[in-house]
Amino acid sequence: MSVHTLGEAWKLGWRLHARCYWSGPSKSGRRAMPYCDTTVELDMHTLVWTRGEALPLDQLASRLKCPNCGLMEVRVYFDVPNQPNAGVVANGRPGG
């Protein structure tokens, strides 16, 4: 069974996590330092209410914005029941 929309994922009991992680050079210039490392579980019920059941899963990441840093380059991870490591959509592209 292939799942393409937010409504389908919600009805199947999927859980959703979003992660914002970006880094830049440290003040010494030696290594990259994280500027934002925010991970949250998003409420599927609220997403369906606000984004609509028909929203394609591959467009969800592009419509989210990190509340801590304002960056829109977030990764979206789905927890699929009984299927560990089943789904990730990164920056609007499956499998990233």
Summary of the structure (lengths in Angstrom):
residues: 96
radius of gyration: 14.8
end to end distance: 21.0
largest distance: 50.7
contacts: 247
relative contact order: 0.25
helix: 22%
strand: 42%
